């Protein structure tokens, strides 16, 4: 379960100051809602994707039904 800063707090921070957990959570949440995002939401998702790429991807810390704890997204 996500227990980090909410989007209101993060909107004032540059993406390079976001923690990996925050990037991963909002990447997943916005990706799930992608068909319904307005231009601002699409831009935010693109910026998150770019930051994840700059970091070389994110390591998933917990196992899930779809993957082990060593997968990357």
mmCIF file of the N, C-alpha and C atoms, coordinates in Angstrom:
data_MODEL
# 
_entry.id   MODEL 
# 
loop_
_atom_site.group_PDB 
_atom_site.id 
_atom_site.type_symbol 
_atom_site.label_atom_id 
_atom_site.label_alt_id 
_atom_site.label_comp_id 
_atom_site.label_asym_id 
_atom_site.label_entity_id 
_atom_site.label_seq_id 
_atom_site.pdbx_PDB_ins_code 
_atom_site.Cartn_x 
_atom_site.Cartn_y 
_atom_site.Cartn_z 
_atom_site.occupancy 
_atom_site.B_iso_or_equiv 
_atom_site.pdbx_formal_charge 
_atom_site.auth_seq_id 
_atom_site.auth_comp_id 
_atom_site.auth_asym_id 
_atom_site.auth_atom_id 
_atom_site.pdbx_PDB_model_num 
ATOM 1   N N  . UNK A 1 1  ? 0.838  -1.177  0.000   1.00 0.00 ? 1  UNK A N  1 
ATOM 2   C CA . UNK A 1 1  ? 0.000  0.000   0.000   1.00 0.00 ? 1  UNK A CA 1 
ATOM 3   C C  . UNK A 1 1  ? 0.889  1.248   0.000   1.00 0.00 ? 1  UNK A C  1 
ATOM 4   N N  . UNK A 1 2  ? 0.467  2.259   -0.728  1.00 0.00 ? 2  UNK A N  1 
ATOM 5   C CA . UNK A 1 2  ? 1.234  3.492   -0.845  1.00 0.00 ? 2  UNK A CA 1 
ATOM 6   C C  . UNK A 1 2  ? 1.041  4.363   0.395   1.00 0.00 ? 2  UNK A C  1 
ATOM 7   N N  . UNK A 1 3  ? 2.143  4.846   0.940   1.00 0.00 ? 3  UNK A N  1 
ATOM 8   C CA . UNK A 1 3  ? 2.081  5.699   2.121   1.00 0.00 ? 3  UNK A CA 1 
ATOM 9   C C  . UNK A 1 3  ? 2.978  6.920   1.960   1.00 0.00 ? 3  UNK A C  1 
ATOM 10  N N  . UNK A 1 4  ? 3.169  7.371   0.714   1.00 0.00 ? 4  UNK A N  1 
ATOM 11  C CA . UNK A 1 4  ? 4.039  8.511   0.451   1.00 0.00 ? 4  UNK A CA 1 
ATOM 12  C C  . UNK A 1 4  ? 3.269  9.814   0.354   1.00 0.00 ? 4  UNK A C  1 
ATOM 13  N N  . UNK A 1 5  ? 3.928  10.803  -0.205  1.00 0.00 ? 5  UNK A N  1 
ATOM 14  C CA . UNK A 1 5  ? 3.305  12.118  -0.379  1.00 0.00 ? 5  UNK A CA 1 
ATOM 15  C C  . UNK A 1 5  ? 2.211  12.045  -1.434  1.00 0.00 ? 5  UNK A C  1 
ATOM 16  N N  . UNK A 1 6  ? 1.189  12.886  -1.279  1.00 0.00 ? 6  UNK A N  1 
ATOM 17  C CA . UNK A 1 6  ? 0.121  12.903  -2.271  1.00 0.00 ? 6  UNK A CA 1 
ATOM 18  C C  . UNK A 1 6  ? 0.482  13.828  -3.427  1.00 0.00 ? 6  UNK A C  1 
ATOM 19  N N  . UNK A 1 7  ? -0.334 13.823  -4.459  1.00 0.00 ? 7  UNK A N  1 
ATOM 20  C CA . UNK A 1 7  ? -0.038 14.588  -5.663  1.00 0.00 ? 7  UNK A CA 1 
ATOM 21  C C  . UNK A 1 7  ? 0.028  16.087  -5.385  1.00 0.00 ? 7  UNK A C  1 
ATOM 22  N N  . UNK A 1 8  ? -0.722 16.574  -4.425  1.00 0.00 ? 8  UNK A N  1 
ATOM 23  C CA . UNK A 1 8  ? -0.667 17.990  -4.083  1.00 0.00 ? 8  UNK A CA 1 
ATOM 24  C C  . UNK A 1 8  ? 0.734  18.382  -3.624  1.00 0.00 ? 8  UNK A C  1 
ATOM 25  N N  . UNK A 1 9  ? 1.325  17.577  -2.778  1.00 0.00 ? 9  UNK A N  1 
ATOM 26  C CA . UNK A 1 9  ? 2.684  17.857  -2.299  1.00 0.00 ? 9  UNK A CA 1 
ATOM 27  C C  . UNK A 1 9  ? 3.706  17.658  -3.416  1.00 0.00 ? 9  UNK A C  1 
ATOM 28  N N  . UNK A 1 10 ? 3.527  16.615  -4.201  1.00 0.00 ? 10 UNK A N  1 
ATOM 29  C CA . UNK A 1 10 ? 4.499  16.300  -5.248  1.00 0.00 ? 10 UNK A CA 1 
ATOM 30  C C  . UNK A 1 10 ? 4.461  17.275  -6.411  1.00 0.00 ? 10 UNK A C  1 
ATOM 31  N N  . UNK A 1 11 ? 3.331  17.913  -6.634  1.00 0.00 ? 11 UNK A N  1 
ATOM 32  C CA . UNK A 1 11 ? 3.226  18.834  -7.772  1.00 0.00 ? 11 UNK A CA 1 
ATOM 33  C C  . UNK A 1 11 ? 4.163  20.033  -7.626  1.00 0.00 ? 11 UNK A C  1 
ATOM 34  N N  . UNK A 1 12 ? 4.609  20.305  -6.433  1.00 0.00 ? 12 UNK A N  1 
ATOM 35  C CA . UNK A 1 12 ? 5.529  21.413  -6.187  1.00 0.00 ? 12 UNK A CA 1 
ATOM 36  C C  . UNK A 1 12 ? 6.993  20.990  -6.260  1.00 0.00 ? 12 UNK A C  1 
ATOM 37  N N  . UNK A 1 13 ? 7.232  19.684  -6.443  1.00 0.00 ? 13 UNK A N  1 
ATOM 38  C CA . UNK A 1 13 ? 8.588  19.135  -6.473  1.00 0.00 ? 13 UNK A CA 1 
ATOM 39  C C  . UNK A 1 13 ? 8.976  18.750  -7.901  1.00 0.00 ? 13 UNK A C  1 
ATOM 40  N N  . UNK A 1 14 ? 10.212 19.008  -8.305  1.00 0.00 ? 14 UNK A N  1 
ATOM 41  C CA . UNK A 1 14 ? 10.659 18.478  -9.603  1.00 0.00 ? 14 UNK A CA 1 
ATOM 42  C C  . UNK A 1 14 ? 10.704 16.950  -9.533  1.00 0.00 ? 14 UNK A C  1 
ATOM 43  N N  . UNK A 1 15 ? 10.502 16.305  -10.670 1.00 0.00 ? 15 UNK A N  1 
ATOM 44  C CA . UNK A 1 15 ? 10.429 14.834  -10.705 1.00 0.00 ? 15 UNK A CA 1 
ATOM 45  C C  . UNK A 1 15 ? 11.715 14.178  -10.203 1.00 0.00 ? 15 UNK A C  1 
ATOM 46  N N  . UNK A 1 16 ? 12.853 14.835  -10.371 1.00 0.00 ? 16 UNK A N  1 
ATOM 47  C CA . UNK A 1 16 ? 14.096 14.222  -9.896  1.00 0.00 ? 16 UNK A CA 1 
ATOM 48  C C  . UNK A 1 16 ? 14.200 14.208  -8.372  1.00 0.00 ? 16 UNK A C  1 
ATOM 49  N N  . UNK A 1 17 ? 13.296 14.901  -7.682  1.00 0.00 ? 17 UNK A N  1 
ATOM 50  C CA . UNK A 1 17 ? 13.246 14.861  -6.215  1.00 0.00 ? 17 UNK A CA 1 
ATOM 51  C C  . UNK A 1 17 ? 12.240 13.840  -5.696  1.00 0.00 ? 17 UNK A C  1 
ATOM 52  N N  . UNK A 1 18 ? 11.472 13.222  -6.602  1.00 0.00 ? 18 UNK A N  1 
ATOM 53  C CA . UNK A 1 18 ? 10.499 12.218  -6.189  1.00 0.00 ? 18 UNK A CA 1 
ATOM 54  C C  . UNK A 1 18 ? 11.232 10.938  -5.810  1.00 0.00 ? 18 UNK A C  1 
ATOM 55  N N  . UNK A 1 19 ? 10.703 10.221  -4.825  1.00 0.00 ? 19 UNK A N  1 
ATOM 56  C CA . UNK A 1 19 ? 11.255 8.923   -4.445  1.00 0.00 ? 19 UNK A CA 1 
ATOM 57  C C  . UNK A 1 19 ? 10.791 7.878   -5.451  1.00 0.00 ? 19 UNK A C  1 
ATOM 58  N N  . UNK A 1 20 ? 11.523 6.785   -5.553  1.00 0.00 ? 20 UNK A N  1 
ATOM 59  C CA . UNK A 1 20 ? 11.157 5.708   -6.471  1.00 0.00 ? 20 UNK A CA 1 
ATOM 60  C C  . UNK A 1 20 ? 9.745  5.194   -6.206  1.00 0.00 ? 20 UNK A C  1 
ATOM 61  N N  . UNK A 1 21 ? 9.391  5.061   -4.934  1.00 0.00 ? 21 UNK A N  1 
ATOM 62  C CA . UNK A 1 21 ? 8.060  4.577   -4.572  1.00 0.00 ? 21 UNK A CA 1 
ATOM 63  C C  . UNK A 1 21 ? 6.977  5.514   -5.113  1.00 0.00 ? 21 UNK A C  1 
ATOM 64  N N  . UNK A 1 22 ? 7.213  6.807   -5.010  1.00 0.00 ? 22 UNK A N  1 
ATOM 65  C CA . UNK A 1 22 ? 6.241  7.779   -5.506  1.00 0.00 ? 22 UNK A CA 1 
ATOM 66  C C  . UNK A 1 22 ? 6.114  7.707   -7.025  1.00 0.00 ? 22 UNK A C  1 
ATOM 67  N N  . UNK A 1 23 ? 7.238  7.616   -7.705  1.00 0.00 ? 23 UNK A N  1 
ATOM 68  C CA . UNK A 1 23 ? 7.199  7.482   -9.167  1.00 0.00 ? 23 UNK A CA 1 
ATOM 69  C C  . UNK A 1 23 ? 6.448  6.219   -9.573  1.00 0.00 ? 23 UNK A C  1 
ATOM 70  N N  . UNK A 1 24 ? 6.757  5.125   -8.934  1.00 0.00 ? 24 UNK A N  1 
ATOM 71  C CA . UNK A 1 24 ? 6.114  3.854   -9.267  1.00 0.00 ? 24 UNK A CA 1 
ATOM 72  C C  . UNK A 1 24 ? 4.623  3.868   -9.020  1.00 0.00 ? 24 UNK A C  1 
ATOM 73  N N  . UNK A 1 25 ? 4.215  4.427   -7.885  1.00 0.00 ? 25 UNK A N  1 
ATOM 74  C CA . UNK A 1 25 ? 2.791  4.473   -7.551  1.00 0.00 ? 25 UNK A CA 1 
ATOM 75  C C  . UNK A 1 25 ? 2.011  5.321   -8.548  1.00 0.00 ? 25 UNK A C  1 
ATOM 76  N N  . UNK A 1 26 ? 2.484  6.537   -8.811  1.00 0.00 ? 26 UNK A N  1 
ATOM 77  C CA . UNK A 1 26 ? 1.737  7.421   -9.700  1.00 0.00 ? 26 UNK A CA 1 
ATOM 78  C C  . UNK A 1 26 ? 1.849  6.992   -11.158 1.00 0.00 ? 26 UNK A C  1 
ATOM 79  N N  . UNK A 1 27 ? 2.939  6.323   -11.531 1.00 0.00 ? 27 UNK A N  1 
ATOM 80  C CA . UNK A 1 27 ? 3.025  5.744   -12.872 1.00 0.00 ? 27 UNK A CA 1 
ATOM 81  C C  . UNK A 1 27 ? 1.917  4.709   -13.050 1.00 0.00 ? 27 UNK A C  1 
ATOM 82  N N  . UNK A 1 28 ? 1.777  3.827   -12.082 1.00 0.00 ? 28 UNK A N  1 
ATOM 83  C CA . UNK A 1 28 ? 0.753  2.784   -12.156 1.00 0.00 ? 28 UNK A CA 1 
ATOM 84  C C  . UNK A 1 28 ? -0.654 3.399   -12.155 1.00 0.00 ? 28 UNK A C  1 
ATOM 85  N N  . UNK A 1 29 ? -0.899 4.319   -11.238 1.00 0.00 ? 29 UNK A N  1 
ATOM 86  C CA . UNK A 1 29 ? -2.234 4.917   -11.122 1.00 0.00 ? 29 UNK A CA 1 
ATOM 87  C C  . UNK A 1 29 ? -2.625 5.683   -12.385 1.00 0.00 ? 29 UNK A C  1 
ATOM 88  N N  . UNK A 1 30 ? -1.719 6.498   -12.893 1.00 0.00 ? 30 UNK A N  1 
ATOM 89  C CA . UNK A 1 30 ? -2.034 7.273   -14.091 1.00 0.00 ? 30 UNK A CA 1 
ATOM 90  C C  . UNK A 1 30 ? -2.118 6.384   -15.333 1.00 0.00 ? 30 UNK A C  1 
ATOM 91  N N  . UNK A 1 31 ? -1.311 5.344   -15.393 1.00 0.00 ? 31 UNK A N  1 
ATOM 92  C CA . UNK A 1 31 ? -1.384 4.421   -16.523 1.00 0.00 ? 31 UNK A CA 1 
ATOM 93  C C  . UNK A 1 31 ? -2.736 3.720   -16.570 1.00 0.00 ? 31 UNK A C  1 
ATOM 94  N N  . UNK A 1 32 ? -3.260 3.359   -15.404 1.00 0.00 ? 32 UNK A N  1 
ATOM 95  C CA . UNK A 1 32 ? -4.568 2.715   -15.349 1.00 0.00 ? 32 UNK A CA 1 
ATOM 96  C C  . UNK A 1 32 ? -5.682 3.654   -15.815 1.00 0.00 ? 32 UNK A C  1 
ATOM 97  N N  . UNK A 1 33 ? -5.520 4.946   -15.570 1.00 0.00 ? 33 UNK A N  1 
ATOM 98  C CA . UNK A 1 33 ? -6.533 5.941   -15.936 1.00 0.00 ? 33 UNK A CA 1 
ATOM 99  C C  . UNK A 1 33 ? -6.221 6.630   -17.264 1.00 0.00 ? 33 UNK A C  1 
ATOM 100 N N  . UNK A 1 34 ? -5.199 6.182   -17.968 1.00 0.00 ? 34 UNK A N  1 
ATOM 101 C CA . UNK A 1 34 ? -4.721 6.865   -19.181 1.00 0.00 ? 34 UNK A CA 1 
ATOM 102 C C  . UNK A 1 34 ? -5.813 7.210   -20.191 1.00 0.00 ? 34 UNK A C  1 
ATOM 103 N N  . UNK A 1 35 ? -6.764 6.330   -20.455 1.00 0.00 ? 35 UNK A N  1 
ATOM 104 C CA . UNK A 1 35 ? -7.782 6.693   -21.452 1.00 0.00 ? 35 UNK A CA 1 
ATOM 105 C C  . UNK A 1 35 ? -8.645 7.889   -21.047 1.00 0.00 ? 35 UNK A C  1 
ATOM 106 N N  . UNK A 1 36 ? -8.641 8.230   -19.771 1.00 0.00 ? 36 UNK A N  1 
ATOM 107 C CA . UNK A 1 36 ? -9.505 9.291   -19.264 1.00 0.00 ? 36 UNK A CA 1 
ATOM 108 C C  . UNK A 1 36 ? -8.758 10.564  -18.892 1.00 0.00 ? 36 UNK A C  1 
ATOM 109 N N  . UNK A 1 37 ? -7.434 10.588  -19.073 1.00 0.00 ? 37 UNK A N  1 
ATOM 110 C CA . UNK A 1 37 ? -6.634 11.743  -18.681 1.00 0.00 ? 37 UNK A CA 1 
ATOM 111 C C  . UNK A 1 37 ? -6.804 12.892  -19.671 1.00 0.00 ? 37 UNK A C  1 
ATOM 112 N N  . UNK A 1 38 ? -6.795 14.104  -19.127 1.00 0.00 ? 38 UNK A N  1 
ATOM 113 C CA . UNK A 1 38 ? -6.756 15.278  -19.996 1.00 0.00 ? 38 UNK A CA 1 
ATOM 114 C C  . UNK A 1 38 ? -5.299 15.552  -20.378 1.00 0.00 ? 38 UNK A C  1 
ATOM 115 N N  . UNK A 1 39 ? -5.063 16.619  -21.097 1.00 0.00 ? 39 UNK A N  1 
ATOM 116 C CA . UNK A 1 39 ? -3.709 16.917  -21.576 1.00 0.00 ? 39 UNK A CA 1 
ATOM 117 C C  . UNK A 1 39 ? -2.713 17.083  -20.431 1.00 0.00 ? 39 UNK A C  1 
ATOM 118 N N  . UNK A 1 40 ? -3.149 17.700  -19.350 1.00 0.00 ? 40 UNK A N  1 
ATOM 119 C CA . UNK A 1 40 ? -2.263 17.879  -18.191 1.00 0.00 ? 40 UNK A CA 1 
ATOM 120 C C  . UNK A 1 40 ? -1.880 16.534  -17.581 1.00 0.00 ? 40 UNK A C  1 
ATOM 121 N N  . UNK A 1 41 ? -2.832 15.615  -17.488 1.00 0.00 ? 41 UNK A N  1 
ATOM 122 C CA . UNK A 1 41 ? -2.551 14.293  -16.948 1.00 0.00 ? 41 UNK A CA 1 
ATOM 123 C C  . UNK A 1 41 ? -1.616 13.496  -17.838 1.00 0.00 ? 41 UNK A C  1 
ATOM 124 N N  . UNK A 1 42 ? -1.818 13.599  -19.155 1.00 0.00 ? 42 UNK A N  1 
ATOM 125 C CA . UNK A 1 42 ? -0.942 12.912  -20.107 1.00 0.00 ? 42 UNK A CA 1 
ATOM 126 C C  . UNK A 1 42 ? 0.481  13.458  -20.006 1.00 0.00 ? 42 UNK A C  1 
ATOM 127 N N  . UNK A 1 43 ? 0.599  14.760  -19.862 1.00 0.00 ? 43 UNK A N  1 
ATOM 128 C CA . UNK A 1 43 ? 1.918  15.387  -19.717 1.00 0.00 ? 43 UNK A CA 1 
ATOM 129 C C  . UNK A 1 43 ? 2.593  14.909  -18.434 1.00 0.00 ? 43 UNK A C  1 
ATOM 130 N N  . UNK A 1 44 ? 1.848  14.844  -17.344 1.00 0.00 ? 44 UNK A N  1 
ATOM 131 C CA . UNK A 1 44 ? 2.397  14.367  -16.074 1.00 0.00 ? 44 UNK A CA 1 
ATOM 132 C C  . UNK A 1 44 ? 2.878  12.921  -16.201 1.00 0.00 ? 44 UNK A C  1 
ATOM 133 N N  . UNK A 1 45 ? 2.073  12.065  -16.825 1.00 0.00 ? 45 UNK A N  1 
ATOM 134 C CA . UNK A 1 45 ? 2.468  10.673  -17.018 1.00 0.00 ? 45 UNK A CA 1 
ATOM 135 C C  . UNK A 1 45 ? 3.723  10.585  -17.875 1.00 0.00 ? 45 UNK A C  1 
ATOM 136 N N  . UNK A 1 46 ? 3.825  11.384  -18.915 1.00 0.00 ? 46 UNK A N  1 
ATOM 137 C CA . UNK A 1 46 ? 5.018  11.398  -19.771 1.00 0.00 ? 46 UNK A CA 1 
ATOM 138 C C  . UNK A 1 46 ? 6.250  11.831  -18.966 1.00 0.00 ? 46 UNK A C  1 
ATOM 139 N N  . UNK A 1 47 ? 6.113  12.837  -18.117 1.00 0.00 ? 47 UNK A N  1 
ATOM 140 C CA . UNK A 1 47 ? 7.240  13.295  -17.290 1.00 0.00 ? 47 UNK A CA 1 
ATOM 141 C C  . UNK A 1 47 ? 7.674  12.212  -16.309 1.00 0.00 ? 47 UNK A C  1 
ATOM 142 N N  . UNK A 1 48 ? 6.707  11.512  -15.730 1.00 0.00 ? 48 UNK A N  1 
ATOM 143 C CA . UNK A 1 48 ? 7.024  10.410  -14.813 1.00 0.00 ? 48 UNK A CA 1 
ATOM 144 C C  . UNK A 1 48 ? 7.754  9.305   -15.567 1.00 0.00 ? 48 UNK A C  1 
ATOM 145 N N  . UNK A 1 49 ? 7.252  8.959   -16.751 1.00 0.00 ? 49 UNK A N  1 
ATOM 146 C CA . UNK A 1 49 ? 7.916  7.934   -17.566 1.00 0.00 ? 49 UNK A CA 1 
ATOM 147 C C  . UNK A 1 49 ? 9.349  8.331   -17.890 1.00 0.00 ? 49 UNK A C  1 
ATOM 148 N N  . UNK A 1 50 ? 9.557  9.583   -18.258 1.00 0.00 ? 50 UNK A N  1 
ATOM 149 C CA . UNK A 1 50 ? 10.914 10.059  -18.576 1.00 0.00 ? 50 UNK A CA 1 
ATOM 150 C C  . UNK A 1 50 ? 11.836 9.970   -17.369 1.00 0.00 ? 50 UNK A C  1 
ATOM 151 N N  . UNK A 1 51 ? 11.331 10.326  -16.190 1.00 0.00 ? 51 UNK A N  1 
ATOM 152 C CA . UNK A 1 51 ? 12.157 10.257  -14.979 1.00 0.00 ? 51 UNK A CA 1 
ATOM 153 C C  . UNK A 1 51 ? 12.516 8.807   -14.651 1.00 0.00 ? 51 UNK A C  1 
ATOM 154 N N  . UNK A 1 52 ? 11.572 7.896   -14.819 1.00 0.00 ? 52 UNK A N  1 
ATOM 155 C CA . UNK A 1 52 ? 11.848 6.488   -14.576 1.00 0.00 ? 52 UNK A CA 1 
ATOM 156 C C  . UNK A 1 52 ? 12.927 5.999   -15.542 1.00 0.00 ? 52 UNK A C  1 
ATOM 157 N N  . UNK A 1 53 ? 12.842 6.396   -16.814 1.00 0.00 ? 53 UNK A N  1 
ATOM 158 C CA . UNK A 1 53 ? 13.855 6.013   -17.796 1.00 0.00 ? 53 UNK A CA 1 
ATOM 159 C C  . UNK A 1 53 ? 15.221 6.577   -17.431 1.00 0.00 ? 53 UNK A C  1 
ATOM 160 N N  . UNK A 1 54 ? 15.255 7.840   -16.984 1.00 0.00 ? 54 UNK A N  1 
ATOM 161 C CA . UNK A 1 54 ? 16.529 8.449   -16.586 1.00 0.00 ? 54 UNK A CA 1 
ATOM 162 C C  . UNK A 1 54 ? 17.178 7.696   -15.438 1.00 0.00 ? 54 UNK A C  1 
ATOM 163 N N  . UNK A 1 55 ? 16.370 7.128   -14.562 1.00 0.00 ? 55 UNK A N  1 
ATOM 164 C CA . UNK A 1 55 ? 16.892 6.366   -13.418 1.00 0.00 ? 55 UNK A CA 1 
ATOM 165 C C  . UNK A 1 55 ? 17.221 4.925   -13.785 1.00 0.00 ? 55 UNK A C  1 
ATOM 166 N N  . UNK A 1 56 ? 16.970 4.558   -15.016 1.00 0.00 ? 56 UNK A N  1 
ATOM 167 C CA . UNK A 1 56 ? 17.252 3.186   -15.437 1.00 0.00 ? 56 UNK A CA 1 
ATOM 168 C C  . UNK A 1 56 ? 16.182 2.193   -15.038 1.00 0.00 ? 56 UNK A C  1 
ATOM 169 N N  . UNK A 1 57 ? 14.985 2.674   -14.800 1.00 0.00 ? 57 UNK A N  1 
ATOM 170 C CA . UNK A 1 57 ? 13.878 1.809   -14.384 1.00 0.00 ? 57 UNK A CA 1 
ATOM 171 C C  . UNK A 1 57 ? 13.776 1.777   -12.870 1.00 0.00 ? 57 UNK A C  1 
ATOM 172 N N  . UNK A 1 58 ? 12.727 1.166   -12.396 1.00 0.00 ? 58 UNK A N  1 
ATOM 173 C CA . UNK A 1 58 ? 12.508 1.049   -10.962 1.00 0.00 ? 58 UNK A CA 1 
ATOM 174 C C  . UNK A 1 58 ? 12.431 -0.417  -10.590 1.00 0.00 ? 58 UNK A C  1 
ATOM 175 N N  . UNK A 1 59 ? 13.018 -0.784  -9.466  1.00 0.00 ? 59 UNK A N  1 
ATOM 176 C CA . UNK A 1 59 ? 12.956 -2.149  -8.976  1.00 0.00 ? 59 UNK A CA 1 
ATOM 177 C C  . UNK A 1 59 ? 11.717 -2.306  -8.118  1.00 0.00 ? 59 UNK A C  1 
ATOM 178 N N  . UNK A 1 60 ? 10.921 -3.323  -8.441  1.00 0.00 ? 60 UNK A N  1 
ATOM 179 C CA . UNK A 1 60 ? 9.733  -3.609  -7.647  1.00 0.00 ? 60 UNK A CA 1 
ATOM 180 C C  . UNK A 1 60 ? 10.174 -4.292  -6.376  1.00 0.00 ? 60 UNK A C  1 
ATOM 181 N N  . UNK A 1 61 ? 9.785  -3.770  -5.229  1.00 0.00 ? 61 UNK A N  1 
ATOM 182 C CA . UNK A 1 61 ? 10.247 -4.293  -3.961  1.00 0.00 ? 61 UNK A CA 1 
ATOM 183 C C  . UNK A 1 61 ? 9.411  -5.469  -3.451  1.00 0.00 ? 61 UNK A C  1 
ATOM 184 N N  . UNK A 1 62 ? 8.160  -5.567  -3.861  1.00 0.00 ? 62 UNK A N  1 
ATOM 185 C CA . UNK A 1 62 ? 7.284  -6.603  -3.348  1.00 0.00 ? 62 UNK A CA 1 
ATOM 186 C C  . UNK A 1 62 ? 6.882  -7.556  -4.461  1.00 0.00 ? 62 UNK A C  1 
ATOM 187 N N  . UNK A 1 63 ? 6.685  -8.805  -4.098  1.00 0.00 ? 63 UNK A N  1 
ATOM 188 C CA . UNK A 1 63 ? 6.173  -9.773  -5.064  1.00 0.00 ? 63 UNK A CA 1 
ATOM 189 C C  . UNK A 1 63 ? 4.687  -9.500  -5.282  1.00 0.00 ? 63 UNK A C  1 
ATOM 190 N N  . UNK A 1 64 ? 4.216  -9.826  -6.464  1.00 0.00 ? 64 UNK A N  1 
ATOM 191 C CA . UNK A 1 64 ? 2.797  -9.703  -6.765  1.00 0.00 ? 64 UNK A CA 1 
ATOM 192 C C  . UNK A 1 64 ? 2.362  -10.963 -7.498  1.00 0.00 ? 64 UNK A C  1 
ATOM 193 N N  . UNK A 1 65 ? 1.112  -11.034 -7.837  1.00 0.00 ? 65 UNK A N  1 
ATOM 194 C CA . UNK A 1 65 ? 0.612  -12.183 -8.581  1.00 0.00 ? 65 UNK A CA 1 
ATOM 195 C C  . UNK A 1 65 ? 1.270  -12.290 -9.940  1.00 0.00 ? 65 UNK A C  1 
ATOM 196 N N  . UNK A 1 66 ? 1.626  -11.162 -10.530 1.00 0.00 ? 66 UNK A N  1 
ATOM 197 C CA . UNK A 1 66 ? 2.182  -11.155 -11.877 1.00 0.00 ? 66 UNK A CA 1 
ATOM 198 C C  . UNK A 1 66 ? 3.695  -11.308 -11.925 1.00 0.00 ? 66 UNK A C  1 
ATOM 199 N N  . UNK A 1 67 ? 4.380  -11.042 -10.838 1.00 0.00 ? 67 UNK A N  1 
ATOM 200 C CA . UNK A 1 67 ? 5.837  -11.024 -10.916 1.00 0.00 ? 67 UNK A CA 1 
ATOM 201 C C  . UNK A 1 67 ? 6.475  -11.304 -9.560  1.00 0.00 ? 67 UNK A C  1 
ATOM 202 N N  . UNK A 1 68 ? 7.759  -11.654 -9.614  1.00 0.00 ? 68 UNK A N  1 
ATOM 203 C CA . UNK A 1 68 ? 8.517  -11.841 -8.386  1.00 0.00 ? 68 UNK A CA 1 
ATOM 204 C C  . UNK A 1 68 ? 8.987  -10.476 -7.884  1.00 0.00 ? 68 UNK A C  1 
ATOM 205 N N  . UNK A 1 69 ? 9.672  -10.465 -6.788  1.00 0.00 ? 69 UNK A N  1 
ATOM 206 C CA . UNK A 1 69 ? 10.141 -9.209  -6.206  1.00 0.00 ? 69 UNK A CA 1 
ATOM 207 C C  . UNK A 1 69 ? 11.335 -8.622  -6.932  1.00 0.00 ? 69 UNK A C  1 
ATOM 208 N N  . UNK A 1 70 ? 11.875 -9.324  -7.918  1.00 0.00 ? 70 UNK A N  1 
ATOM 209 C CA . UNK A 1 70 ? 13.050 -8.841  -8.651  1.00 0.00 ? 70 UNK A CA 1 
ATOM 210 C C  . UNK A 1 70 ? 12.712 -8.190  -9.979  1.00 0.00 ? 70 UNK A C  1 
ATOM 211 N N  . UNK A 1 71 ? 11.449 -8.099  -10.350 1.00 0.00 ? 71 UNK A N  1 
ATOM 212 C CA . UNK A 1 71 ? 11.122 -7.531  -11.655 1.00 0.00 ? 71 UNK A CA 1 
ATOM 213 C C  . UNK A 1 71 ? 11.280 -6.009  -11.648 1.00 0.00 ? 71 UNK A C  1 
ATOM 214 N N  . UNK A 1 72 ? 11.392 -5.461  -12.862 1.00 0.00 ? 72 UNK A N  1 
ATOM 215 C CA . UNK A 1 72 ? 11.538 -4.029  -13.018 1.00 0.00 ? 72 UNK A CA 1 
ATOM 216 C C  . UNK A 1 72 ? 10.385 -3.521  -13.849 1.00 0.00 ? 72 UNK A C  1 
ATOM 217 N N  . UNK A 1 73 ? 9.941  -2.280  -13.572 1.00 0.00 ? 73 UNK A N  1 
ATOM 218 C CA . UNK A 1 73 ? 8.905  -1.676  -14.415 1.00 0.00 ? 73 UNK A CA 1 
ATOM 219 C C  . UNK A 1 73 ? 9.317  -0.289  -14.788 1.00 0.00 ? 73 UNK A C  1 
# 
